[in-house]
Amino acid sequence: MKTKTLSAMTEKGLDKKIAEFFYENQYIEVTDIKFSVGSVFAVLILYKDK
């Protein structure tokens, strides 16, 4: 299993980073996604390479 953490100051910025990550890693199997909202928007993606 691998993890990727992305964060941004805005929700739109985080959406853009998530889209870039999935575009660059089209052949992964996502196991879980955790979101966090505080002073920044953040996401933790747990995945496996295929």
mmCIF entry with sequence, helices, sheets and N, C-alpha, C, O atoms, coordinates in Angstrom:
data_MODEL
# 
_entry.id   MODEL 
# 
_entity.id                         1 
_entity.type                       polymer 
_entity.pdbx_number_of_molecules   1 
# 
_entity_poly.entity_id                      1 
_entity_poly.type                           'polypeptide(L)' 
_entity_poly.nstd_linkage                   no 
_entity_poly.nstd_monomer                   no 
_entity_poly.pdbx_seq_one_letter_code       MKTKTLSAMTEKGLDKKIAEFFYENQYIEVTDIKFSVGSVFAVLILYKDK 
_entity_poly.pdbx_seq_one_letter_code_can   MKTKTLSAMTEKGLDKKIAEFFYENQYIEVTDIKFSVGSVFAVLILYKDK 
_entity_poly.pdbx_strand_id                 A 
# 
loop_
_entity_poly_seq.entity_id 
_entity_poly_seq.num 
_entity_poly_seq.mon_id 
_entity_poly_seq.hetero 
1 1  MET n 
1 2  LYS n 
1 3  THR n 
1 4  LYS n 
1 5  THR n 
1 6  LEU n 
1 7  SER n 
1 8  ALA n 
1 9  MET n 
1 10 THR n 
1 11 GLU n 
1 12 LYS n 
1 13 GLY n 
1 14 LEU n 
1 15 ASP n 
1 16 LYS n 
1 17 LYS n 
1 18 ILE n 
1 19 ALA n 
1 20 GLU n 
1 21 PHE n 
1 22 PHE n 
1 23 TYR n 
1 24 GLU n 
1 25 ASN n 
1 26 GLN n 
1 27 TYR n 
1 28 ILE n 
1 29 GLU n 
1 30 VAL n 
1 31 THR n 
1 32 ASP n 
1 33 ILE n 
1 34 LYS n 
1 35 PHE n 
1 36 SER n 
1 37 VAL n 
1 38 GLY n 
1 39 SER n 
1 40 VAL n 
1 41 PHE n 
1 42 ALA n 
1 43 VAL n 
1 44 LEU n 
1 45 ILE n 
1 46 LEU n 
1 47 TYR n 
1 48 LYS n 
1 49 ASP n 
1 50 LYS n 
# 
_struct_asym.id          A 
_struct_asym.entity_id   1 
# 
_struct_conf.conf_type_id            HELX_P 
_struct_conf.id                      HELX_P1 
_struct_conf.pdbx_PDB_helix_id       AA1 
_struct_conf.beg_label_comp_id       GLU 
_struct_conf.beg_label_asym_id       A 
_struct_conf.beg_label_seq_id        11 
_struct_conf.pdbx_beg_PDB_ins_code   ? 
_struct_conf.end_label_comp_id       GLU 
_struct_conf.end_label_asym_id       A 
_struct_conf.end_label_seq_id        24 
_struct_conf.pdbx_end_PDB_ins_code   ? 
_struct_conf.beg_auth_comp_id        GLU 
_struct_conf.beg_auth_asym_id        A 
_struct_conf.beg_auth_seq_id         11 
_struct_conf.end_auth_comp_id        GLU 
_struct_conf.end_auth_asym_id        A 
_struct_conf.end_auth_seq_id         24 
_struct_conf.pdbx_PDB_helix_class    1 
_struct_conf.details                 ? 
_struct_conf.pdbx_PDB_helix_length   14 
# 
_struct_conf_type.id          HELX_P 
_struct_conf_type.criteria    ? 
_struct_conf_type.reference   ? 
# 
_struct_sheet.id               AA1 
_struct_sheet.type             ? 
_struct_sheet.number_strands   3 
_struct_sheet.details          ? 
# 
loop_
_struct_sheet_order.sheet_id 
_struct_sheet_order.range_id_1 
_struct_sheet_order.range_id_2 
_struct_sheet_order.offset 
_struct_sheet_order.sense 
AA1 1 2 ? anti-parallel 
AA1 2 3 ? anti-parallel 
# 
loop_
_struct_sheet_range.sheet_id 
_struct_sheet_range.id 
_struct_sheet_range.beg_label_comp_id 
_struct_sheet_range.beg_label_asym_id 
_struct_sheet_range.beg_label_seq_id 
_struct_sheet_range.pdbx_beg_PDB_ins_code 
_struct_sheet_range.end_label_comp_id 
_struct_sheet_range.end_label_asym_id 
_struct_sheet_range.end_label_seq_id 
_struct_sheet_range.pdbx_end_PDB_ins_code 
_struct_sheet_range.beg_auth_comp_id 
_struct_sheet_range.beg_auth_asym_id 
_struct_sheet_range.beg_auth_seq_id 
_struct_sheet_range.end_auth_comp_id 
_struct_sheet_range.end_auth_asym_id 
_struct_sheet_range.end_auth_seq_id 
AA1 1 LYS A 2  ? ALA A 8  ? LYS A 2  ALA A 8  
AA1 2 PHE A 41 ? ASP A 49 ? PHE A 41 ASP A 49 
AA1 3 ILE A 28 ? VAL A 37 ? ILE A 28 VAL A 37 
# 
loop_
_atom_site.group_PDB 
_atom_site.id 
_atom_site.type_symbol 
_atom_site.label_atom_id 
_atom_site.label_alt_id 
_atom_site.label_comp_id 
_atom_site.label_asym_id 
_atom_site.label_entity_id 
_atom_site.label_seq_id 
_atom_site.pdbx_PDB_ins_code 
_atom_site.Cartn_x 
_atom_site.Cartn_y 
_atom_site.Cartn_z 
_atom_site.occupancy 
_atom_site.B_iso_or_equiv 
_atom_site.pdbx_formal_charge 
_atom_site.auth_seq_id 
_atom_site.auth_comp_id 
_atom_site.auth_asym_id 
_atom_site.auth_atom_id 
_atom_site.pdbx_PDB_model_num 
ATOM 1   N N  . MET A 1 1  ? 0.840   -1.179 0.000   1.00 0.00 ? 1  MET A N  1 
ATOM 2   C CA . MET A 1 1  ? 0.000   0.000  0.000   1.00 0.00 ? 1  MET A CA 1 
ATOM 3   C C  . MET A 1 1  ? 0.890   1.249  0.000   1.00 0.00 ? 1  MET A C  1 
ATOM 4   O O  . MET A 1 1  ? 1.962   1.277  0.604   1.00 0.00 ? 1  MET A O  1 
ATOM 5   N N  . LYS A 1 2  ? 0.413   2.254  -0.686  1.00 0.00 ? 2  LYS A N  1 
ATOM 6   C CA . LYS A 1 2  ? 1.099   3.536  -0.722  1.00 0.00 ? 2  LYS A CA 1 
ATOM 7   C C  . LYS A 1 2  ? 0.116   4.614  -0.301  1.00 0.00 ? 2  LYS A C  1 
ATOM 8   O O  . LYS A 1 2  ? -1.098  4.420  -0.365  1.00 0.00 ? 2  LYS A O  1 
ATOM 9   N N  . THR A 1 3  ? 0.644   5.748  0.129   1.00 0.00 ? 3  THR A N  1 
ATOM 10  C CA . THR A 1 3  ? -0.204  6.876  0.493   1.00 0.00 ? 3  THR A CA 1 
ATOM 11  C C  . THR A 1 3  ? 0.258   8.127  -0.243  1.00 0.00 ? 3  THR A C  1 
ATOM 12  O O  . THR A 1 3  ? 1.429   8.284  -0.590  1.00 0.00 ? 3  THR A O  1 
ATOM 13  N N  . LYS A 1 4  ? -0.704  9.001  -0.463  1.00 0.00 ? 4  LYS A N  1 
ATOM 14  C CA . LYS A 1 4  ? -0.406  10.305 -1.056  1.00 0.00 ? 4  LYS A CA 1 
ATOM 15  C C  . LYS A 1 4  ? -1.225  11.330 -0.289  1.00 0.00 ? 4  LYS A C  1 
ATOM 16  O O  . LYS A 1 4  ? -2.440  11.186 -0.149  1.00 0.00 ? 4  LYS A O  1 
ATOM 17  N N  . THR A 1 5  ? -0.562  12.356 0.205   1.00 0.00 ? 5  THR A N  1 
ATOM 18  C CA . THR A 1 5  ? -1.227  13.440 0.917   1.00 0.00 ? 5  THR A CA 1 
ATOM 19  C C  . THR A 1 5  ? -1.160  14.693 0.067   1.00 0.00 ? 5  THR A C  1 
ATOM 20  O O  . THR A 1 5  ? -0.092  15.086 -0.403  1.00 0.00 ? 5  THR A O  1 
ATOM 21  N N  . LEU A 1 6  ? -2.311  15.315 -0.123  1.00 0.00 ? 6  LEU A N  1 
ATOM 22  C CA . LEU A 1 6  ? -2.403  16.556 -0.885  1.00 0.00 ? 6  LEU A CA 1 
ATOM 23  C C  . LEU A 1 6  ? -3.097  17.594 -0.025  1.00 0.00 ? 6  LEU A C  1 
ATOM 24  O O  . LEU A 1 6  ? -4.008  17.269 0.737   1.00 0.00 ? 6  LEU A O  1 
ATOM 25  N N  . SER A 1 7  ? -2.666  18.853 -0.145  1.00 0.00 ? 7  SER A N  1 
ATOM 26  C CA . SER A 1 7  ? -3.322  19.917 0.603   1.00 0.00 ? 7  SER A CA 1 
ATOM 27  C C  . SER A 1 7  ? -3.318  21.201 -0.215  1.00 0.00 ? 7  SER A C  1 
ATOM 28  O O  . SER A 1 7  ? -2.476  21.405 -1.089  1.00 0.00 ? 7  SER A O  1 
ATOM 29  N N  . ALA A 1 8  ? -4.287  22.061 0.096   1.00 0.00 ? 8  ALA A N  1 
ATOM 30  C CA . ALA A 1 8  ? -4.400  23.338 -0.608  1.00 0.00 ? 8  ALA A CA 1 
ATOM 31  C C  . ALA A 1 8  ? -5.156  24.314 0.295   1.00 0.00 ? 8  ALA A C  1 
ATOM 32  O O  . ALA A 1 8  ? -5.817  23.914 1.254   1.00 0.00 ? 8  ALA A O  1 
ATOM 33  N N  . MET A 1 9  ? -5.043  25.577 -0.027  1.00 0.00 ? 9  MET A N  1 
ATOM 34  C CA . MET A 1 9  ? -5.716  26.609 0.760   1.00 0.00 ? 9  MET A CA 1 
ATOM 35  C C  . MET A 1 9  ? -7.210  26.701 0.438   1.00 0.00 ? 9  MET A C  1 
ATOM 36  O O  . MET A 1 9  ? -7.994  27.163 1.267   1.00 0.00 ? 9  MET A O  1 
ATOM 37  N N  . THR A 1 10 ? -7.608  26.262 -0.765  1.00 0.00 ? 10 THR A N  1 
ATOM 38  C CA . THR A 1 10 ? -9.014  26.327 -1.166  1.00 0.00 ? 10 THR A CA 1 
ATOM 39  C C  . THR A 1 10 ? -9.492  24.953 -1.630  1.00 0.00 ? 10 THR A C  1 
ATOM 40  O O  . THR A 1 10 ? -8.691  24.094 -1.998  1.00 0.00 ? 10 THR A O  1 
ATOM 41  N N  . GLU A 1 11 ? -10.794 24.763 -1.607  1.00 0.00 ? 11 GLU A N  1 
ATOM 42  C CA . GLU A 1 11 ? -11.368 23.503 -2.073  1.00 0.00 ? 11 GLU A CA 1 
ATOM 43  C C  . GLU A 1 11 ? -11.109 23.321 -3.570  1.00 0.00 ? 11 GLU A C  1 
ATOM 44  O O  . GLU A 1 11 ? -10.815 22.213 -4.019  1.00 0.00 ? 11 GLU A O  1 
ATOM 45  N N  . LYS A 1 12 ? -11.215 24.385 -4.327  1.00 0.00 ? 12 LYS A N  1 
ATOM 46  C CA . LYS A 1 12 ? -10.962 24.329 -5.766  1.00 0.00 ? 12 LYS A CA 1 
ATOM 47  C C  . LYS A 1 12 ? -9.504  23.939 -6.047  1.00 0.00 ? 12 LYS A C  1 
ATOM 48  O O  . LYS A 1 12 ? -9.236  23.150 -6.953  1.00 0.00 ? 12 LYS A O  1 
ATOM 49  N N  . GLY A 1 13 ? -8.577  24.487 -5.278  1.00 0.00 ? 13 GLY A N  1 
ATOM 50  C CA . GLY A 1 13 ? -7.166  24.140 -5.427  1.00 0.00 ? 13 GLY A CA 1 
ATOM 51  C C  . GLY A 1 13 ? -6.907  22.678 -5.117  1.00 0.00 ? 13 GLY A C  1 
ATOM 52  O O  . GLY A 1 13 ? -6.112  22.025 -5.792  1.00 0.00 ? 13 GLY A O  1 
ATOM 53  N N  . LEU A 1 14 ? -7.580  22.163 -4.094  1.00 0.00 ? 14 LEU A N  1 
ATOM 54  C CA . LEU A 1 14 ? -7.428  20.748 -3.749  1.00 0.00 ? 14 LEU A CA 1 
ATOM 55  C C  . LEU A 1 14 ? -8.009  19.868 -4.845  1.00 0.00 ? 14 LEU A C  1 
ATOM 56  O O  . LEU A 1 14 ? -7.411  18.853 -5.204  1.00 0.00 ? 14 LEU A O  1 
ATOM 57  N N  . ASP A 1 15 ? -9.167  20.243 -5.382  1.00 0.00 ? 15 ASP A N  1 
ATOM 58  C CA . ASP A 1 15 ? -9.769  19.493 -6.485  1.00 0.00 ? 15 ASP A CA 1 
ATOM 59  C C  . ASP A 1 15 ? -8.805  19.395 -7.664  1.00 0.00 ? 15 ASP A C  1 
ATOM 60  O O  . ASP A 1 15 ? -8.692  18.339 -8.285  1.00 0.00 ? 15 ASP A O  1 
ATOM 61  N N  . LYS A 1 16 ? -8.117  20.479 -7.972  1.00 0.00 ? 16 LYS A N  1 
ATOM 62  C CA . LYS A 1 16 ? -7.164  20.501 -9.079  1.00 0.00 ? 16 LYS A CA 1 
ATOM 63  C C  . LYS A 1 16 ? -5.996  19.548 -8.822  1.00 0.00 ? 16 LYS A C  1 
ATOM 64  O O  . LYS A 1 16 ? -5.573  18.823 -9.723  1.00 0.00 ? 16 LYS A O  1 
ATOM 65  N N  . LYS A 1 17 ? -5.477  19.551 -7.596  1.00 0.00 ? 17 LYS A N  1 
ATOM 66  C CA . LYS A 1 17 ? -4.363  18.664 -7.258  1.00 0.00 ? 17 LYS A CA 1 
ATOM 67  C C  . LYS A 1 17 ? -4.778  17.197 -7.299  1.00 0.00 ? 17 LYS A C  1 
ATOM 68  O O  . LYS A 1 17 ? -4.010  16.346 -7.746  1.00 0.00 ? 17 LYS A O  1 
ATOM 69  N N  . ILE A 1 18 ? -5.995  16.898 -6.831  1.00 0.00 ? 18 ILE A N  1 
ATOM 70  C CA . ILE A 1 18 ? -6.497  15.523 -6.868  1.00 0.00 ? 18 ILE A CA 1 
ATOM 71  C C  . ILE A 1 18 ? -6.642  15.063 -8.318  1.00 0.00 ? 18 ILE A C  1 
ATOM 72  O O  . ILE A 1 18 ? -6.245  13.949 -8.661  1.00 0.00 ? 18 ILE A O  1 
ATOM 73  N N  . ALA A 1 19 ? -7.207  15.916 -9.163  1.00 0.00 ? 19 ALA A N  1 
ATOM 74  C CA . ALA A 1 19 ? -7.376  15.575 -10.577 1.00 0.00 ? 19 ALA A CA 1 
ATOM 75  C C  . ALA A 1 19 ? -6.026  15.310 -11.243 1.00 0.00 ? 19 ALA A C  1 
ATOM 76  O O  . ALA A 1 19 ? -5.898  14.368 -12.025 1.00 0.00 ? 19 ALA A O  1 
ATOM 77  N N  . GLU A 1 20 ? -5.025  16.125 -10.943 1.00 0.00 ? 20 GLU A N  1 
ATOM 78  C CA . GLU A 1 20 ? -3.682  15.917 -11.501 1.00 0.00 ? 20 GLU A CA 1 
ATOM 79  C C  . GLU A 1 20 ? -3.100  14.583 -11.045 1.00 0.00 ? 20 GLU A C  1 
ATOM 80  O O  . GLU A 1 20 ? -2.511  13.852 -11.842 1.00 0.00 ? 20 GLU A O  1 
ATOM 81  N N  . PHE A 1 21 ? -3.266  14.266 -9.755  1.00 0.00 ? 21 PHE A N  1 
ATOM 82  C CA . PHE A 1 21 ? -2.737  13.012 -9.214  1.00 0.00 ? 21 PHE A CA 1 
ATOM 83  C C  . PHE A 1 21 ? -3.369  11.818 -9.919  1.00 0.00 ? 21 PHE A C  1 
ATOM 84  O O  . PHE A 1 21 ? -2.662  10.897 -10.328 1.00 0.00 ? 21 PHE A O  1 
ATOM 85  N N  . PHE A 1 22 ? -4.701  11.822 -10.066 1.00 0.00 ? 22 PHE A N  1 
ATOM 86  C CA . PHE A 1 22 ? -5.375  10.700 -10.725 1.00 0.00 ? 22 PHE A CA 1 
ATOM 87  C C  . PHE A 1 22 ? -5.047  10.640 -12.213 1.00 0.00 ? 22 PHE A C  1 
ATOM 88  O O  . PHE A 1 22 ? -4.987  9.546  -12.774 1.00 0.00 ? 22 PHE A O  1 
ATOM 89  N N  . TYR A 1 23 ? -4.833  11.768 -12.863 1.00 0.00 ? 23 TYR A N  1 
ATOM 90  C CA . TYR A 1 23 ? -4.455  11.787 -14.275 1.00 0.00 ? 23 TYR A CA 1 
ATOM 91  C C  . TYR A 1 23 ? -3.073  11.159 -14.467 1.00 0.00 ? 23 TYR A C  1 
ATOM 92  O O  . TYR A 1 23 ? -2.855  10.405 -15.415 1.00 0.00 ? 23 TYR A O  1 
ATOM 93  N N  . GLU A 1 24 ? -2.145  11.474 -13.564 1.00 0.00 ? 24 GLU A N  1 
ATOM 94  C CA . GLU A 1 24 ? -0.782  10.961 -13.661 1.00 0.00 ? 24 GLU A CA 1 
ATOM 95  C C  . GLU A 1 24 ? -0.686  9.500  -13.216 1.00 0.00 ? 24 GLU A C  1 
ATOM 96  O O  . GLU A 1 24 ? 0.272   8.811  -13.569 1.00 0.00 ? 24 GLU A O  1 
ATOM 97  N N  . ASN A 1 25 ? -1.658  9.024  -12.451 1.00 0.00 ? 25 ASN A N  1 
ATOM 98  C CA . ASN A 1 25 ? -1.650  7.663  -11.904 1.00 0.00 ? 25 ASN A CA 1 
ATOM 99  C C  . ASN A 1 25 ? -2.950  6.947  -12.260 1.00 0.00 ? 25 ASN A C  1 
ATOM 100 O O  . ASN A 1 25 ? -3.722  6.572  -11.377 1.00 0.00 ? 25 ASN A O  1 
ATOM 101 N N  . GLN A 1 26 ? -3.184  6.763  -13.542 1.00 0.00 ? 26 GLN A N  1 
ATOM 102 C CA . GLN A 1 26 ? -4.446  6.207  -14.013 1.00 0.00 ? 26 GLN A CA 1 
ATOM 103 C C  . GLN A 1 26 ? -4.633  4.740  -13.673 1.00 0.00 ? 26 GLN A C  1 
ATOM 104 O O  . GLN A 1 26 ? -5.765  4.256  -13.656 1.00 0.00 ? 26 GLN A O  1 
ATOM 105 N N  . TYR A 1 27 ? -3.560  4.024  -13.405 1.00 0.00 ? 27 TYR A N  1 
ATOM 106 C CA . TYR A 1 27 ? -3.653  2.580  -13.214 1.00 0.00 ? 27 TYR A CA 1 
ATOM 107 C C  . TYR A 1 27 ? -3.444  2.166  -11.765 1.00 0.00 ? 27 TYR A C  1 
ATOM 108 O O  . TYR A 1 27 ? -2.814  1.142  -11.497 1.00 0.00 ? 27 TYR A O  1 
ATOM 109 N N  . ILE A 1 28 ? -3.961  2.944  -10.836 1.00 0.00 ? 28 ILE A N  1 
ATOM 110 C CA . ILE A 1 28 ? -3.872  2.591  -9.427  1.00 0.00 ? 28 ILE A CA 1 
ATOM 111 C C  . ILE A 1 28 ? -5.236  2.111  -8.946  1.00 0.00 ? 28 ILE A C  1 
ATOM 112 O O  . ILE A 1 28 ? -6.267  2.416  -9.547  1.00 0.00 ? 28 ILE A O  1 
ATOM 113 N N  . GLU A 1 29 ? -5.223  1.364  -7.866  1.00 0.00 ? 29 GLU A N  1 
ATOM 114 C CA . GLU A 1 29 ? -6.449  0.901  -7.230  1.00 0.00 ? 29 GLU A CA 1 
ATOM 115 C C  . GLU A 1 29 ? -6.574  1.636  -5.901  1.00 0.00 ? 29 GLU A C  1 
ATOM 116 O O  . GLU A 1 29 ? -5.797  1.390  -4.978  1.00 0.00 ? 29 GLU A O  1 
ATOM 117 N N  . VAL A 1 30 ? -7.542  2.531  -5.802  1.00 0.00 ? 30 VAL A N  1 
ATOM 118 C CA . VAL A 1 30 ? -7.733  3.322  -4.588  1.00 0.00 ? 30 VAL A CA 1 
ATOM 119 C C  . VAL A 1 30 ? -8.449  2.474  -3.545  1.00 0.00 ? 30 VAL A C  1 
ATOM 120 O O  . VAL A 1 30 ? -9.512  1.914  -3.812  1.00 0.00 ? 30 VAL A O  1 
ATOM 121 N N  . THR A 1 31 ? -7.859  2.383  -2.355  1.00 0.00 ? 31 THR A N  1 
ATOM 122 C CA . THR A 1 31 ? -8.424  1.615  -1.256  1.00 0.00 ? 31 THR A CA 1 
ATOM 123 C C  . THR A 1 31 ? -9.274  2.487  -0.349  1.00 0.00 ? 31 THR A C  1 
ATOM 124 O O  . THR A 1 31 ? -10.348 2.070  0.083   1.00 0.00 ? 31 THR A O  1 
ATOM 125 N N  . ASP A 1 32 ? -8.799  3.705  -0.054  1.00 0.00 ? 32 ASP A N  1 
ATOM 126 C CA . ASP A 1 32 ? -9.514  4.587  0.865   1.00 0.00 ? 32 ASP A CA 1 
ATOM 127 C C  . ASP A 1 32 ? -9.107  6.036  0.623   1.00 0.00 ? 32 ASP A C  1 
ATOM 128 O O  . ASP A 1 32 ? -7.993  6.317  0.179   1.00 0.00 ? 32 ASP A O  1 
ATOM 129 N N  . ILE A 1 33 ? -10.017 6.942  0.920   1.00 0.00 ? 33 ILE A N  1 
ATOM 130 C CA . ILE A 1 33 ? -9.746  8.378  0.830   1.00 0.00 ? 33 ILE A CA 1 
ATOM 131 C C  . ILE A 1 33 ? -10.259 9.036  2.100   1.00 0.00 ? 33 ILE A C  1 
ATOM 132 O O  . ILE A 1 33 ? -11.400 8.803  2.499   1.00 0.00 ? 33 ILE A O  1 
ATOM 133 N N  . LYS A 1 34 ? -9.432  9.854  2.739   1.00 0.00 ? 34 LYS A N  1 
ATOM 134 C CA . LYS A 1 34 ? -9.810  10.591 3.948   1.00 0.00 ? 34 LYS A CA 1 
ATOM 135 C C  . LYS A 1 34 ? -9.662  12.082 3.675   1.00 0.00 ? 34 LYS A C  1 
ATOM 136 O O  . LYS A 1 34 ? -8.638  12.524 3.154   1.00 0.00 ? 34 LYS A O  1 
ATOM 137 N N  . PHE A 1 35 ? -10.690 12.857 4.030   1.00 0.00 ? 35 PHE A N  1 
ATOM 138 C CA . PHE A 1 35 ? -10.662 14.299 3.851   1.00 0.00 ? 35 PHE A CA 1 
ATOM 139 C C  . PHE A 1 35 ? -10.539 14.987 5.199   1.00 0.00 ? 35 PHE A C  1 
ATOM 140 O O  . PHE A 1 35 ? -10.987 14.461 6.217   1.00 0.00 ? 35 PHE A O  1 
ATOM 141 N N  . SER A 1 36 ? -9.934  16.159 5.201   1.00 0.00 ? 36 SER A N  1 
ATOM 142 C CA . SER A 1 36 ? -9.806  16.970 6.405   1.00 0.00 ? 36 SER A CA 1 
ATOM 143 C C  . SER A 1 36 ? -9.955  18.433 6.031   1.00 0.00 ? 36 SER A C  1 
ATOM 144 O O  . SER A 1 36 ? -9.381  18.897 5.047   1.00 0.00 ? 36 SER A O  1 
ATOM 145 N N  . VAL A 1 37 ? -10.730 19.149 6.824   1.00 0.00 ? 37 VAL A N  1 
ATOM 146 C CA . VAL A 1 37 ? -10.898 20.585 6.618   1.00 0.00 ? 37 VAL A CA 1 
ATOM 147 C C  . VAL A 1 37 ? -10.555 21.276 7.931   1.00 0.00 ? 37 VAL A C  1 
ATOM 148 O O  . VAL A 1 37 ? -11.133 20.974 8.975   1.00 0.00 ? 37 VAL A O  1 
ATOM 149 N N  . GLY A 1 38 ? -9.621  22.193 7.867   1.00 0.00 ? 38 GLY A N  1 
ATOM 150 C CA . GLY A 1 38 ? -9.198  22.987 9.011   1.00 0.00 ? 38 GLY A CA 1 
ATOM 151 C C  . GLY A 1 38 ? -8.763  24.326 8.480   1.00 0.00 ? 38 GLY A C  1 
ATOM 152 O O  . GLY A 1 38 ? -9.526  25.008 7.797   1.00 0.00 ? 38 GLY A O  1 
ATOM 153 N N  . SER A 1 39 ? -7.546  24.707 8.788   1.00 0.00 ? 39 SER A N  1 
ATOM 154 C CA . SER A 1 39 ? -7.015  25.943 8.206   1.00 0.00 ? 39 SER A CA 1 
ATOM 155 C C  . SER A 1 39 ? -6.672  25.735 6.733   1.00 0.00 ? 39 SER A C  1 
ATOM 156 O O  . SER A 1 39 ? -6.534  26.700 5.981   1.00 0.00 ? 39 SER A O  1 
ATOM 157 N N  . VAL A 1 40 ? -6.532  24.458 6.318   1.00 0.00 ? 40 VAL A N  1 
ATOM 158 C CA . VAL A 1 40 ? -6.329  24.090 4.907   1.00 0.00 ? 40 VAL A CA 1 
ATOM 159 C C  . VAL A 1 40 ? -7.228  22.900 4.582   1.00 0.00 ? 40 VAL A C  1 
ATOM 160 O O  . VAL A 1 40 ? -7.714  22.213 5.480   1.00 0.00 ? 40 VAL A O  1 
ATOM 161 N N  . PHE A 1 41 ? -7.440  22.668 3.296   1.00 0.00 ? 41 PHE A N  1 
ATOM 162 C CA . PHE A 1 41 ? -8.154  21.486 2.837   1.00 0.00 ? 41 PHE A CA 1 
ATOM 163 C C  . PHE A 1 41 ? -7.109  20.416 2.549   1.00 0.00 ? 41 PHE A C  1 
ATOM 164 O O  . PHE A 1 41 ? -6.091  20.697 1.916   1.00 0.00 ? 41 PHE A O  1 
ATOM 165 N N  . ALA A 1 42 ? -7.354  19.193 3.008   1.00 0.00 ? 42 ALA A N  1 
ATOM 166 C CA . ALA A 1 42 ? -6.369  18.129 2.807   1.00 0.00 ? 42 ALA A CA 1 
ATOM 167 C C  . ALA A 1 42 ? -7.067  16.809 2.501   1.00 0.00 ? 42 ALA A C  1 
ATOM 168 O O  . ALA A 1 42 ? -8.220  16.588 2.873   1.00 0.00 ? 42 ALA A O  1 
ATOM 169 N N  . VAL A 1 43 ? -6.340  15.948 1.819   1.00 0.00 ? 43 VAL A N  1 
ATOM 170 C CA . VAL A 1 43 ? -6.836  14.607 1.508   1.00 0.00 ? 43 VAL A CA 1 
ATOM 171 C C  . VAL A 1 43 ? -5.678  13.619 1.625   1.00 0.00 ? 43 VAL A C  1 
ATOM 172 O O  . VAL A 1 43 ? -4.540  13.927 1.270   1.00 0.00 ? 43 VAL A O  1 
ATOM 173 N N  . LEU A 1 44 ? -5.993  12.427 2.129   1.00 0.00 ? 44 LEU A N  1 
ATOM 174 C CA . LEU A 1 44 ? -5.043  11.328 2.208   1.00 0.00 ? 44 LEU A CA 1 
ATOM 175 C C  . LEU A 1 44 ? -5.613  10.213 1.345   1.00 0.00 ? 44 LEU A C  1 
ATOM 176 O O  . LEU A 1 44 ? -6.736  9.762  1.571   1.00 0.00 ? 44 LEU A O  1 
ATOM 177 N N  . ILE A 1 45 ? -4.846  9.767  0.361   1.00 0.00 ? 45 ILE A N  1 
ATOM 178 C CA . ILE A 1 45 ? -5.281  8.721  -0.558  1.00 0.00 ? 45 ILE A CA 1 
ATOM 179 C C  . ILE A 1 45 ? -4.447  7.474  -0.283  1.00 0.00 ? 45 ILE A C  1 
ATOM 180 O O  . ILE A 1 45 ? -3.219  7.522  -0.353  1.00 0.00 ? 45 ILE A O  1 
ATOM 181 N N  . LEU A 1 46 ? -5.104  6.358  0.029   1.00 0.00 ? 46 LEU A N  1 
ATOM 182 C CA . LEU A 1 46 ? -4.446  5.078  0.240   1.00 0.00 ? 46 LEU A CA 1 
ATOM 183 C C  . LEU A 1 46 ? -4.696  4.246  -1.012  1.00 0.00 ? 46 LEU A C  1 
ATOM 184 O O  . LEU A 1 46 ? -5.848  4.037  -1.394  1.00 0.00 ? 46 LEU A O  1 
ATOM 185 N N  . TYR A 1 47 ? -3.620  3.763  -1.661  1.00 0.00 ? 47 TYR A N  1 
ATOM 186 C CA . TYR A 1 47 ? -3.781  3.075  -2.937  1.00 0.00 ? 47 TYR A CA 1 
ATOM 187 C C  . TYR A 1 47 ? -2.735  1.994  -3.148  1.00 0.00 ? 47 TYR A C  1 
ATOM 188 O O  . TYR A 1 47 ? -1.731  1.912  -2.440  1.00 0.00 ? 47 TYR A O  1 
ATOM 189 N N  . LYS A 1 48 ? -3.016  1.147  -4.174  1.00 0.00 ? 48 LYS A N  1 
ATOM 190 C CA . LYS A 1 48 ? -2.075  0.111  -4.616  1.00 0.00 ? 48 LYS A CA 1 
ATOM 191 C C  . LYS A 1 48 ? -1.797  0.329  -6.094  1.00 0.00 ? 48 LYS A C  1 
ATOM 192 O O  . LYS A 1 48 ? -2.687  0.725  -6.847  1.00 0.00 ? 48 LYS A O  1 
ATOM 193 N N  . ASP A 1 49 ? -0.565  0.073  -6.507  1.00 0.00 ? 49 ASP A N  1 
ATOM 194 C CA . ASP A 1 49 ? -0.229  0.079  -7.936  1.00 0.00 ? 49 ASP A CA 1 
ATOM 195 C C  . ASP A 1 49 ? -0.754  -1.206 -8.545  1.00 0.00 ? 49 ASP A C  1 
ATOM 196 O O  . ASP A 1 49 ? -0.732  -2.261 -7.911  1.00 0.00 ? 49 ASP A O  1 
ATOM 197 N N  . LYS A 1 50 ? -1.224  -1.113 -9.771  1.00 0.00 ? 50 LYS A N  1 
ATOM 198 C CA . LYS A 1 50 ? -1.684  -2.317 -10.481 1.00 0.00 ? 50 LYS A CA 1 
ATOM 199 C C  . LYS A 1 50 ? -0.584  -2.864 -11.332 1.00 0.00 ? 50 LYS A C  1 
ATOM 200 O O  . LYS A 1 50 ? -0.771  -3.875 -12.009 1.00 0.00 ? 50 LYS A O  1 
# 
